[in-house]
Amino acid sequence: MNAFKRLITLFLLILAIIIGAWFGWDNQANQELHFFGIWSPEFPIGVLLLSTLMMGFCIGLLVAQFGLYKVRLQNKLLRKQAKQRELSIRSGVN
C-alpha cells in the first residue's frame, strides 16, 4: 500500500510540473504590477503568478505555525498535569 501511495504522489507531482510548464509556456507576455503605489519591473505573467502563489504558501505556513505553537504549549501543559496526577496516584497507593 505504501508503494501505491508513493506512485500516486509521484504521478500527481509530475502532472503538476507538466501543467505548470504548460501554463508558463502559454503565458509569456510581460506584465507589471502596481502594489501599494509601487510598480514592479515587467515579468512574464507565469512568473508573477508563481511568485504570488509561493508568497501565499509561505504566509499560510507562517500562520499555521502560530496555531501549532499554541497546541504544542497546551500539549506540554497537559503532559505535565498527567505526570503530576500519576505521581499523586502512585504516592496514594503506597
MILO-269727 format. One record per residue: residue in one letter; x, y, z of N, C-alpha, C in turn. Coordinates in Angstrom, 2 decimals. Atoms other than C-alpha are relative to their C-alpha. Example, Ala and Ser with C-alpha at 12.3 -4.5 7.8 and 13.67 -1.06 7.14 Angstrom:
BEGIN
<node><marvo>a</marvo><n_east>0.89</n_east><n_north>-1.19</n_north><n_up>0.00</n_up><ca_east>12.30</ca_east><ca_north>-4.50</ca_north><ca_up>7.80</ca_up><c_east>0.90</c_east><c_north>1.20</c_north><c_up>0.00</c_up></node>
<node><marvo>s</marvo><n_east>-0.82</n_east><n_north>-1.19</n_north><n_up>-0.06</n_up><ca_east>13.67</ca_east><ca_north>-1.06</ca_north><ca_up>7.14</ca_up><c_east>-0.77</c_east><c_north>1.09</c_north><c_up>0.73</c_up></node>
//
This chain:
BEGIN
<node><marvo>m</marvo><n_east>0.82</n_east><n_north>-1.19</n_north><n_up>0.00</n_up><ca_east>0.00</ca_east><ca_north>0.00</ca_north><ca_up>0.00</ca_up><c_east>0.86</c_east><c_north>1.26</c_north><c_up>0.00</c_up></node>
<node><marvo>n</marvo><n_east>-0.90</n_east><n_north>-1.15</n_north><n_up>-0.07</n_up><ca_east>2.89</ca_east><ca_north>2.36</ca_north><ca_up>0.78</ca_up><c_east>0.59</c_east><c_north>0.32</c_north><c_up>-1.37</c_up></node>
<node><marvo>a</marvo><n_east>-0.54</n_east><n_north>-0.20</n_north><n_up>1.35</n_up><ca_east>4.37</ca_east><ca_north>1.84</ca_north><ca_up>-2.69</ca_up><c_east>-1.05</c_east><c_north>0.61</c_north><c_up>-0.92</c_up></node>
<node><marvo>f</marvo><n_east>1.08</n_east><n_north>-0.56</n_north><n_up>0.80</n_up><ca_east>0.98</ca_east><ca_north>2.62</ca_north><ca_up>-4.23</ca_up><c_east>-0.18</c_east><c_north>1.49</c_north><c_up>0.29</c_up></node>
<node><marvo>k</marvo><n_east>0.12</n_east><n_north>-1.42</n_north><n_up>-0.37</n_up><ca_east>0.77</ca_east><ca_north>5.92</ca_north><ca_up>-2.30</ca_up><c_east>1.15</c_east><c_north>0.81</c_north><c_up>-0.60</c_up></node>
<node><marvo>r</marvo><n_east>-1.15</n_east><n_north>-0.70</n_north><n_up>0.59</n_up><ca_east>4.26</ca_east><ca_north>6.87</ca_north><ca_up>-3.47</ca_up><c_east>-0.16</c_east><c_north>0.15</c_north><c_up>-1.51</c_up></node>
<node><marvo>l</marvo><n_east>0.23</n_east><n_north>-0.05</n_north><n_up>1.44</n_up><ca_east>3.32</ca_east><ca_north>6.05</ca_north><ca_up>-7.06</ca_up><c_east>-1.03</c_east><c_north>1.08</c_north><c_up>-0.34</c_up></node>
<node><marvo>i</marvo><n_east>1.03</n_east><n_north>-1.03</n_north><n_up>0.21</n_up><ca_east>0.20</ca_east><ca_north>8.22</ca_north><ca_up>-6.85</ca_up><c_east>0.59</c_east><c_north>1.39</c_north><c_up>0.24</c_up></node>
<node><marvo>t</marvo><n_east>-0.63</n_east><n_north>-1.28</n_north><n_up>-0.30</n_up><ca_east>2.20</ca_east><ca_north>11.05</ca_north><ca_up>-5.26</ca_up><c_east>0.95</c_east><c_north>0.42</c_north><c_up>-1.12</c_up></node>
<node><marvo>l</marvo><n_east>-0.91</n_east><n_north>-0.29</n_north><n_up>1.10</n_up><ca_east>4.85</ca_east><ca_north>10.83</ca_north><ca_up>-7.98</ca_up><c_east>-0.78</c_east><c_north>0.40</c_north><c_up>-1.25</c_up></node>
<node><marvo>f</marvo><n_east>0.83</n_east><n_north>-0.33</n_north><n_up>1.15</n_up><ca_east>2.16</ca_east><ca_north>10.85</ca_north><ca_up>-10.67</ca_up><c_east>-0.57</c_east><c_north>1.41</c_north><c_up>0.12</c_up></node>
<node><marvo>l</marvo><n_east>0.57</n_east><n_north>-1.33</n_north><n_up>-0.20</n_up><ca_east>0.49</ca_east><ca_north>13.94</ca_north><ca_up>-9.16</ca_up><c_east>1.07</c_east><c_north>1.09</c_north><c_up>-0.10</c_up></node>
<node><marvo>l</marvo><n_east>-1.10</n_east><n_north>-0.96</n_north><n_up>0.09</n_up><ca_east>3.85</ca_east><ca_north>15.72</ca_north><ca_up>-8.86</ca_up><c_east>0.40</c_east><c_north>0.23</c_north><c_up>-1.45</c_up></node>
<node><marvo>i</marvo><n_east>-0.35</n_east><n_north>-0.13</n_north><n_up>1.42</n_up><ca_east>4.72</ca_east><ca_north>15.02</ca_north><ca_up>-12.50</ca_up><c_east>-1.11</c_east><c_north>0.74</c_north><c_up>-0.75</c_up></node>
<node><marvo>l</marvo><n_east>1.13</n_east><n_north>-0.68</n_north><n_up>0.62</n_up><ca_east>1.23</ca_east><ca_north>16.14</ca_north><ca_up>-13.55</ca_up><c_east>0.02</c_east><c_north>1.50</c_north><c_up>0.32</c_up></node>
<node><marvo>a</marvo><n_east>-0.07</n_east><n_north>-1.41</n_north><n_up>-0.39</n_up><ca_east>1.61</ca_east><ca_north>19.40</ca_north><ca_up>-11.59</ca_up><c_east>1.13</c_east><c_north>0.72</c_north><c_up>-0.72</c_up></node>
<node><marvo>i</marvo><n_east>-1.13</n_east><n_north>-0.61</n_north><n_up>0.71</n_up><ca_east>5.00</ca_east><ca_north>20.07</ca_north><ca_up>-13.18</ca_up><c_east>-0.35</c_east><c_north>0.22</c_north><c_up>-1.47</c_up></node>
<node><marvo>i</marvo><n_east>0.39</n_east><n_north>-0.14</n_north><n_up>1.40</n_up><ca_east>3.60</ca_east><ca_north>19.46</ca_north><ca_up>-16.66</ca_up><c_east>-1.01</c_east><c_north>1.13</c_north><c_up>-0.18</c_up></node>
<node><marvo>i</marvo><n_east>1.00</n_east><n_north>-1.07</n_north><n_up>0.09</n_up><ca_east>0.59</ca_east><ca_north>21.72</ca_north><ca_up>-16.07</ca_up><c_east>0.65</c_east><c_north>1.36</c_north><c_up>0.25</c_up></node>
<node><marvo>g</marvo><n_east>-0.70</n_east><n_north>-1.25</n_north><n_up>-0.27</n_up><ca_east>2.84</ca_east><ca_north>24.42</ca_north><ca_up>-14.58</ca_up><c_east>0.86</c_east><c_north>0.45</c_north><c_up>-1.15</c_up></node>
<node><marvo>a</marvo><n_east>-0.82</n_east><n_north>-0.35</n_north><n_up>1.15</n_up><ca_east>5.23</ca_east><ca_north>24.28</ca_north><ca_up>-17.52</ca_up><c_east>-0.87</c_east><c_north>0.44</c_north><c_up>-1.17</c_up></node>
<node><marvo>w</marvo><n_east>0.92</n_east><n_north>-0.36</n_north><n_up>1.07</n_up><ca_east>2.33</ca_east><ca_north>24.40</ca_north><ca_up>-19.95</ca_up><c_east>-0.57</c_east><c_north>1.40</c_north><c_up>0.23</c_up></node>
<node><marvo>f</marvo><n_east>0.53</n_east><n_north>-1.32</n_north><n_up>-0.35</n_up><ca_east>0.83</ca_east><ca_north>27.41</ca_north><ca_up>-18.14</ca_up><c_east>1.05</c_east><c_north>1.08</c_north><c_up>-0.24</c_up></node>
<node><marvo>g</marvo><n_east>-1.07</n_east><n_north>-0.97</n_north><n_up>0.21</n_up><ca_east>4.18</ca_east><ca_north>29.19</ca_north><ca_up>-18.15</ca_up><c_east>0.31</c_east><c_north>0.23</c_north><c_up>-1.48</c_up></node>
<node><marvo>w</marvo><n_east>-0.27</n_east><n_north>-0.12</n_north><n_up>1.42</n_up><ca_east>4.68</ca_east><ca_north>28.48</ca_north><ca_up>-21.84</ca_up><c_east>-1.09</c_east><c_north>0.83</c_north><c_up>-0.70</c_up></node>
<node><marvo>d</marvo><n_east>1.10</n_east><n_north>-0.72</n_north><n_up>0.62</n_up><ca_east>1.24</ca_east><ca_north>29.85</ca_north><ca_up>-22.76</ca_up><c_east>-0.11</c_east><c_north>1.45</c_north><c_up>0.47</c_up></node>
<node><marvo>n</marvo><n_east>0.12</n_east><n_north>-1.35</n_north><n_up>-0.57</n_up><ca_east>1.63</ca_east><ca_north>33.00</ca_north><ca_up>-20.61</ca_up><c_east>1.37</c_east><c_north>0.66</c_north><c_up>0.08</c_up></node>
<node><marvo>q</marvo><n_east>-1.33</n_east><n_north>-0.60</n_north><n_up>0.02</n_up><ca_east>4.92</ca_east><ca_north>34.51</ca_north><ca_up>-21.69</ca_up><c_east>-0.05</c_east><c_north>1.52</c_north><c_up>-0.16</c_up></node>
<node><marvo>a</marvo><n_east>0.11</n_east><n_north>-1.46</n_north><n_up>0.15</n_up><ca_east>3.58</ca_east><ca_north>38.06</ca_north><ca_up>-22.13</ca_up><c_east>0.47</c_east><c_north>0.69</c_north><c_up>1.28</c_up></node>
<node><marvo>n</marvo><n_east>-0.49</n_east><n_north>-0.73</n_north><n_up>-1.17</n_up><ca_east>5.26</ca_east><ca_north>40.58</ca_north><ca_up>-19.85</ca_up><c_east>-1.10</c_east><c_north>0.87</c_north><c_up>0.59</c_up></node>
<node><marvo>q</marvo><n_east>0.99</n_east><n_north>-0.77</n_north><n_up>-0.72</n_up><ca_east>3.21</ca_east><ca_north>42.36</ca_north><ca_up>-17.23</ca_up><c_east>0.69</c_east><c_north>0.64</c_north><c_up>1.19</c_up></node>
<node><marvo>e</marvo><n_east>-0.52</n_east><n_north>-0.61</n_north><n_up>-1.22</n_up><ca_east>3.98</ca_east><ca_north>44.82</ca_north><ca_up>-14.45</ca_up><c_east>-1.16</c_east><c_north>0.17</c_north><c_up>0.97</c_up></node>
<node><marvo>l</marvo><n_east>1.02</n_east><n_north>-0.10</n_north><n_up>-1.04</n_up><ca_east>2.11</ca_east><ca_north>45.04</ca_north><ca_up>-11.18</ca_up><c_east>0.11</c_east><c_north>1.33</c_north><c_up>0.73</c_up></node>
<node><marvo>h</marvo><n_east>0.06</n_east><n_north>-1.20</n_north><n_up>-0.83</n_up><ca_east>1.03</ca_east><ca_north>48.05</ca_north><ca_up>-9.17</ca_up><c_east>-0.48</c_east><c_north>-0.45</c_north><c_up>1.36</c_up></node>
<node><marvo>f</marvo><n_east>0.29</n_east><n_north>0.55</n_north><n_up>-1.32</n_up><ca_east>1.14</ca_east><ca_north>47.13</ca_north><ca_up>-5.49</ca_up><c_east>0.33</c_east><c_north>1.05</c_north><c_up>1.05</c_up></node>
<node><marvo>f</marvo><n_east>-0.15</n_east><n_north>-1.04</n_north><n_up>-1.03</n_up><ca_east>0.60</ca_east><ca_north>49.78</ca_north><ca_up>-2.77</ca_up><c_east>0.85</c_east><c_north>1.16</c_north><c_up>-0.50</c_up></node>
<node><marvo>g</marvo><n_east>-0.69</n_east><n_north>-1.16</n_north><n_up>0.54</n_up><ca_east>1.88</ca_east><ca_north>52.54</ca_north><ca_up>-5.01</ca_up><c_east>1.37</c_east><c_north>-0.29</c_north><c_up>-0.58</c_up></node>
<node><marvo>i</marvo><n_east>-1.32</n_east><n_north>0.37</n_north><n_up>0.53</n_up><ca_east>4.96</ca_east><ca_north>50.63</ca_north><ca_up>-6.15</ca_up><c_east>-0.21</c_east><c_north>-0.81</c_north><c_up>-1.27</c_up></node>
<node><marvo>w</marvo><n_east>0.07</n_east><n_north>0.75</n_north><n_up>1.25</n_up><ca_east>5.36</ca_east><ca_north>49.47</ca_north><ca_up>-9.74</ca_up><c_east>1.13</c_east><c_north>-1.02</c_north><c_up>-0.05</c_up></node>
<node><marvo>s</marvo><n_east>-1.02</n_east><n_north>1.04</n_north><n_up>0.11</n_up><ca_east>7.17</ca_east><ca_north>46.20</ca_north><ca_up>-10.25</ca_up><c_east>0.61</c_east><c_north>0.05</c_north><c_up>-1.39</c_up></node>
<node><marvo>p</marvo><n_east>-0.54</n_east><n_north>0.14</n_north><n_up>1.36</n_up><ca_east>9.52</ca_east><ca_north>45.55</ca_north><ca_up>-13.16</ca_up><c_east>-0.86</c_east><c_north>-0.98</c_north><c_up>-0.79</c_up></node>
<node><marvo>e</marvo><n_east>0.78</n_east><n_north>0.90</n_north><n_up>0.83</n_up><ca_east>8.00</ca_east><ca_north>43.70</ca_north><ca_up>-16.08</ca_up><c_east>0.54</c_east><c_north>-1.42</c_north><c_up>0.09</c_up></node>
<node><marvo>f</marvo><n_east>-0.30</n_east><n_north>1.41</n_north><n_up>-0.05</n_up><ca_east>7.94</ca_east><ca_north>39.95</ca_north><ca_up>-15.67</ca_up><c_east>-1.07</c_east><c_north>-0.75</c_north><c_up>-0.79</c_up></node>
<node><marvo>p</marvo><n_east>1.04</n_east><n_north>0.81</n_north><n_up>0.61</n_up><ca_east>6.13</ca_east><ca_north>37.18</ca_north><ca_up>-17.53</ca_up><c_east>-1.12</c_east><c_north>-0.30</c_north><c_up>1.01</c_up></node>
<node><marvo>i</marvo><n_east>1.15</n_east><n_north>0.22</n_north><n_up>-0.88</n_up><ca_east>2.65</ca_east><ca_north>36.54</ca_north><ca_up>-16.14</ca_up><c_east>0.17</c_east><c_north>-1.29</c_north><c_up>0.80</c_up></node>
<node><marvo>g</marvo><n_east>-0.22</n_east><n_north>1.27</n_north><n_up>-0.71</n_up><ca_east>3.60</ca_east><ca_north>32.96</ca_north><ca_up>-15.25</ca_up><c_east>0.90</c_east><c_north>0.16</c_north><c_up>1.21</c_up></node>
<node><marvo>v</marvo><n_east>-0.91</n_east><n_north>-0.24</n_north><n_up>-1.12</n_up><ca_east>6.47</ca_east><ca_north>34.17</ca_north><ca_up>-13.07</ca_up><c_east>-0.70</c_east><c_north>0.77</c_north><c_up>1.11</c_up></node>
<node><marvo>l</marvo><n_east>0.73</n_east><n_north>-0.78</n_north><n_up>-1.01</n_up><ca_east>4.26</ca_east><ca_north>36.73</ca_north><ca_up>-11.33</ca_up><c_east>-1.01</c_east><c_north>-0.87</c_north><c_up>0.74</c_up></node>
<node><marvo>l</marvo><n_east>0.97</n_east><n_north>0.87</n_north><n_up>-0.65</n_up><ca_east>1.58</ca_east><ca_north>34.14</ca_north><ca_up>-10.66</ca_up><c_east>0.68</c_east><c_north>-1.01</c_north><c_up>0.92</c_up></node>
<node><marvo>l</marvo><n_east>-0.73</n_east><n_north>0.97</n_north><n_up>-0.81</n_up><ca_east>4.09</ca_east><ca_north>31.59</ca_north><ca_up>-9.41</ca_up><c_east>0.55</c_east><c_north>0.65</c_north><c_up>1.27</c_up></node>
<node><marvo>s</marvo><n_east>-0.53</n_east><n_north>-0.68</n_north><n_up>-1.18</n_up><ca_east>5.71</ca_east><ca_north>34.12</ca_north><ca_up>-7.08</ca_up><c_east>-1.12</c_east><c_north>0.36</c_north><c_up>0.97</c_up></node>
<node><marvo>t</marvo><n_east>1.14</n_east><n_north>-0.30</n_north><n_up>-0.86</n_up><ca_east>2.29</ca_east><ca_north>35.15</ca_north><ca_up>-5.76</ca_up><c_east>-0.46</c_east><c_north>-1.25</c_north><c_up>0.74</c_up></node>
<node><marvo>l</marvo><n_east>0.38</n_east><n_north>1.26</n_north><n_up>-0.65</n_up><ca_east>1.38</ca_east><ca_north>31.53</ca_north><ca_up>-5.08</ca_up><c_east>1.00</c_east><c_north>-0.41</c_north><c_up>1.08</c_up></node>
<node><marvo>m</marvo><n_east>-1.03</n_east><n_north>0.36</n_north><n_up>-0.98</n_up><ca_east>4.70</ca_east><ca_north>30.94</ca_north><ca_up>-3.31</ca_up><c_east>-0.08</c_east><c_north>0.90</c_north><c_up>1.23</c_up></node>
<node><marvo>m</marvo><n_east>0.15</n_east><n_north>-0.89</n_north><n_up>-1.16</n_up><ca_east>4.22</ca_east><ca_north>34.02</ca_north><ca_up>-1.12</ca_up><c_east>-1.20</c_east><c_north>-0.40</c_north><c_up>0.83</c_up></node>
<node><marvo>g</marvo><n_east>1.19</n_east><n_north>0.46</n_north><n_up>-0.73</n_up><ca_east>0.73</ca_east><ca_north>32.80</ca_north><ca_up>-0.21</ca_up><c_east>0.27</c_east><c_north>-1.28</c_north><c_up>0.76</c_up></node>
<node><marvo>f</marvo><n_east>-0.36</n_east><n_north>1.26</n_north><n_up>-0.66</n_up><ca_east>2.11</ca_east><ca_north>29.36</ca_north><ca_up>0.59</ca_up><c_east>0.83</c_east><c_north>0.27</c_north><c_up>1.25</c_up></node>
<node><marvo>c</marvo><n_east>-0.87</n_east><n_north>-0.31</n_north><n_up>-1.14</n_up><ca_east>4.81</ca_east><ca_north>30.82</ca_north><ca_up>2.85</ca_up><c_east>-0.76</c_east><c_north>0.71</c_north><c_up>1.11</c_up></node>
<node><marvo>i</marvo><n_east>0.81</n_east><n_north>-0.69</n_north><n_up>-1.01</n_up><ca_east>2.37</ca_east><ca_north>33.15</ca_north><ca_up>4.62</ca_up><c_east>-0.93</c_east><c_north>-0.99</c_north><c_up>0.68</c_up></node>
<node><marvo>g</marvo><n_east>0.86</n_east><n_north>1.02</n_north><n_up>-0.59</n_up><ca_east>-0.01</ca_east><ca_north>30.22</ca_north><ca_up>5.13</ca_up><c_east>0.75</c_east><c_north>-0.89</c_north><c_up>0.98</c_up></node>
<node><marvo>l</marvo><n_east>-0.80</n_east><n_north>0.80</n_north><n_up>-0.92</n_up><ca_east>2.76</ca_east><ca_north>28.13</ca_north><ca_up>6.68</ca_up><c_east>0.33</c_east><c_north>0.77</c_north><c_up>1.27</c_up></node>
<node><marvo>l</marvo><n_east>-0.33</n_east><n_north>-0.83</n_north><n_up>-1.16</n_up><ca_east>3.74</ca_east><ca_north>31.00</ca_north><ca_up>8.95</ca_up><c_east>-1.20</c_east><c_north>0.13</c_north><c_up>0.94</c_up></node>
<node><marvo>v</marvo><n_east>1.20</n_east><n_north>-0.11</n_north><n_up>-0.82</n_up><ca_east>0.16</ca_east><ca_north>31.48</ca_north><ca_up>10.15</ca_up><c_east>-0.31</c_east><c_north>-1.33</c_north><c_up>0.68</c_up></node>
<node><marvo>a</marvo><n_east>0.26</n_east><n_north>1.32</n_north><n_up>-0.58</n_up><ca_east>-0.22</ca_east><ca_north>27.73</ca_north><ca_up>10.70</ca_up><c_east>0.96</c_east><c_north>-0.29</c_north><c_up>1.15</c_up></node>
<node><marvo>q</marvo><n_east>-0.97</n_east><n_north>0.25</n_north><n_up>-1.06</n_up><ca_east>2.93</ca_east><ca_north>27.71</ca_north><ca_up>12.85</ca_up><c_east>-0.45</c_east><c_north>0.63</c_north><c_up>1.32</c_up></node>
<node><marvo>f</marvo><n_east>0.50</n_east><n_north>-0.62</n_north><n_up>-1.23</n_up><ca_east>1.29</ca_east><ca_north>30.10</ca_north><ca_up>15.33</ca_up><c_east>-1.03</c_east><c_north>-0.90</c_north><c_up>0.68</c_up></node>
<node><marvo>g</marvo><n_east>0.98</n_east><n_north>0.92</n_north><n_up>-0.56</n_up><ca_east>-1.63</ca_east><ca_north>27.72</ca_north><ca_up>15.78</ca_up><c_east>0.65</c_east><c_north>-1.26</c_north><c_up>0.54</c_up></node>
<node><marvo>l</marvo><n_east>-0.70</n_east><n_north>1.19</n_north><n_up>-0.44</n_up><ca_east>0.71</ca_east><ca_north>24.76</ca_north><ca_up>16.05</ca_up><c_east>0.77</c_east><c_north>0.25</c_north><c_up>1.29</c_up></node>
<node><marvo>y</marvo><n_east>-0.72</n_east><n_north>-0.35</n_north><n_up>-1.23</n_up><ca_east>2.77</ca_east><ca_north>26.54</ca_north><ca_up>18.70</ca_up><c_east>-0.95</c_east><c_north>0.00</c_north><c_up>1.20</c_up></node>
<node><marvo>k</marvo><n_east>0.99</n_east><n_north>-0.02</n_north><n_up>-1.08</n_up><ca_east>-0.37</ca_east><ca_north>27.09</ca_north><ca_up>20.78</ca_up><c_east>-0.39</c_east><c_north>-1.42</c_north><c_up>0.41</c_up></node>
<node><marvo>v</marvo><n_east>0.37</n_east><n_north>1.39</n_north><n_up>-0.29</n_up><ca_east>-1.31</ca_east><ca_north>23.41</ca_north><ca_up>20.51</ca_up><c_east>1.15</c_east><c_north>-0.71</c_north><c_up>0.72</c_up></node>
<node><marvo>r</marvo><n_east>-1.15</n_east><n_north>0.63</n_north><n_up>-0.67</n_up><ca_east>2.22</ca_east><ca_north>22.34</ca_north><ca_up>21.49</ca_up><c_east>0.11</c_east><c_north>0.44</c_north><c_up>1.45</c_up></node>
<node><marvo>l</marvo><n_east>-0.03</n_east><n_north>-0.46</n_north><n_up>-1.38</n_up><ca_east>2.12</ca_east><ca_north>24.53</ca_north><ca_up>24.59</ca_up><c_east>-1.09</c_east><c_north>-0.66</c_north><c_up>0.83</c_up></node>
<node><marvo>q</marvo><n_east>1.10</n_east><n_north>0.66</n_north><n_up>-0.71</n_up><ca_east>-1.26</ca_east><ca_north>23.08</ca_north><ca_up>25.56</ca_up><c_east>0.34</c_east><c_north>-1.48</c_north><c_up>0.24</c_up></node>
<node><marvo>n</marvo><n_east>-0.40</n_east><n_north>1.40</n_north><n_up>-0.14</n_up><ca_east>0.08</ca_east><ca_north>19.55</ca_north><ca_up>24.97</ca_up><c_east>1.02</c_east><c_north>-0.16</c_north><c_up>1.11</c_up></node>
<node><marvo>k</marvo><n_east>-1.02</n_east><n_north>0.05</n_north><n_up>-1.05</n_up><ca_east>3.09</ca_east><ca_north>20.26</ca_north><ca_up>27.17</ca_up><c_east>-0.63</c_east><c_north>0.16</c_north><c_up>1.39</c_up></node>
<node><marvo>l</marvo><n_east>0.68</n_east><n_north>-0.22</n_north><n_up>-1.27</n_up><ca_east>0.82</ca_east><ca_north>21.56</ca_north><ca_up>29.94</ca_up><c_east>-0.79</c_east><c_north>-1.24</c_north><c_up>0.41</c_up></node>
<node><marvo>l</marvo><n_east>0.79</n_east><n_north>1.20</n_north><n_up>-0.32</n_up><ca_east>-1.46</ca_east><ca_north>18.51</ca_north><ca_up>29.73</ca_up><c_east>0.89</c_east><c_north>-1.17</c_north><c_up>0.39</c_up></node>
<node><marvo>r</marvo><n_east>-0.94</n_east><n_north>1.06</n_north><n_up>-0.38</n_up><ca_east>1.51</ca_east><ca_north>16.12</ca_north><ca_up>29.84</ca_up><c_east>0.52</c_east><c_north>0.21</c_north><c_up>1.43</c_up></node>
<node><marvo>k</marvo><n_east>-0.49</n_east><n_north>-0.32</n_north><n_up>-1.34</n_up><ca_east>2.80</ca_east><ca_north>17.91</ca_north><ca_up>32.93</ca_up><c_east>-1.08</c_east><c_north>-0.32</c_north><c_up>1.04</c_up></node>
<node><marvo>q</marvo><n_east>1.09</n_east><n_north>0.29</n_north><n_up>-0.92</n_up><ca_east>-0.63</ca_east><ca_north>17.65</ca_north><ca_up>34.60</ca_up><c_east>-0.20</c_east><c_north>-1.51</c_north><c_up>0.15</c_up></node>
<node><marvo>a</marvo><n_east>0.17</n_east><n_north>1.45</n_north><n_up>-0.06</n_up><ca_east>-0.90</ca_east><ca_north>13.95</ca_north><ca_up>33.71</ca_up><c_east>1.10</c_east><c_north>-0.64</c_north><c_up>0.83</c_up></node>
<node><marvo>k</marvo><n_east>-1.11</n_east><n_north>0.55</n_north><n_up>-0.78</n_up><ca_east>2.54</ca_east><ca_north>13.27</ca_north><ca_up>35.17</ca_up><c_east>-0.19</c_east><c_north>0.28</c_north><c_up>1.49</c_up></node>
<node><marvo>q</marvo><n_east>0.25</n_east><n_north>-0.33</n_north><n_up>-1.41</n_up><ca_east>1.63</ca_east><ca_north>15.08</ca_north><ca_up>38.41</ca_up><c_east>-1.10</c_east><c_north>-0.87</c_north><c_up>0.58</c_up></node>
<node><marvo>r</marvo><n_east>1.09</n_east><n_north>0.86</n_north><n_up>-0.49</n_up><ca_east>-1.62</ca_east><ca_north>13.11</ca_north><ca_up>38.73</ca_up><c_east>0.46</c_east><c_north>-1.44</c_north><c_up>0.15</c_up></node>
<node><marvo>e</marvo><n_east>-0.52</n_east><n_north>1.36</n_north><n_up>-0.10</n_up><ca_east>0.20</ca_east><ca_north>9.85</ca_north><ca_up>38.05</ca_up><c_east>0.86</c_east><c_north>-0.15</c_north><c_up>1.25</c_up></node>
<node><marvo>l</marvo><n_east>-0.82</n_east><n_north>0.05</n_north><n_up>-1.21</n_up><ca_east>2.70</ca_east><ca_north>10.66</ca_north><ca_up>40.79</ca_up><c_east>-0.84</c_east><c_north>0.05</c_north><c_up>1.26</c_up></node>
<node><marvo>s</marvo><n_east>0.85</n_east><n_north>-0.07</n_north><n_up>-1.18</n_up><ca_east>-0.06</ca_east><ca_north>11.58</ca_north><ca_up>43.21</ca_up><c_east>-0.77</c_east><c_north>-1.30</c_north><c_up>0.22</c_up></node>
<node><marvo>i</marvo><n_east>0.69</n_east><n_north>1.28</n_north><n_up>-0.12</n_up><ca_east>-1.90</ca_east><ca_north>8.32</ca_north><ca_up>42.47</ca_up><c_east>0.94</c_east><c_north>-1.05</c_north><c_up>0.53</c_up></node>
<node><marvo>r</marvo><n_east>-0.99</n_east><n_north>0.97</n_north><n_up>-0.48</n_up><ca_east>1.28</ca_east><ca_north>6.28</ca_north><ca_up>42.97</ca_up><c_east>0.33</c_east><c_north>0.22</c_north><c_up>1.47</c_up></node>
<node><marvo>s</marvo><n_east>-0.33</n_east><n_north>-0.27</n_north><n_up>-1.41</n_up><ca_east>2.07</ca_east><ca_north>8.02</ca_north><ca_up>46.24</ca_up><c_east>-1.19</c_east><c_north>-0.34</c_north><c_up>0.89</c_up></node>
<node><marvo>g</marvo><n_east>1.19</n_east><n_north>0.34</n_north><n_up>-0.78</n_up><ca_east>-1.52</ca_east><ca_north>7.44</ca_north><ca_up>47.42</ca_up><c_east>-0.16</c_east><c_north>-1.49</c_north><c_up>0.18</c_up></node>
<node><marvo>v</marvo><n_east>0.13</n_east><n_north>1.46</n_north><n_up>-0.04</n_up><ca_east>-1.33</ca_east><ca_north>3.70</ca_north><ca_up>46.68</ca_up><c_east>1.02</c_east><c_north>-0.57</c_north><c_up>0.99</c_up></node>
<node><marvo>n</marvo><n_east>-1.05</n_east><n_north>0.53</n_north><n_up>-0.87</n_up><ca_east>1.94</ca_east><ca_north>3.13</ca_north><ca_up>48.56</ca_up><c_east>-0.20</c_east><c_north>0.39</c_north><c_up>1.37</c_up></node>
//
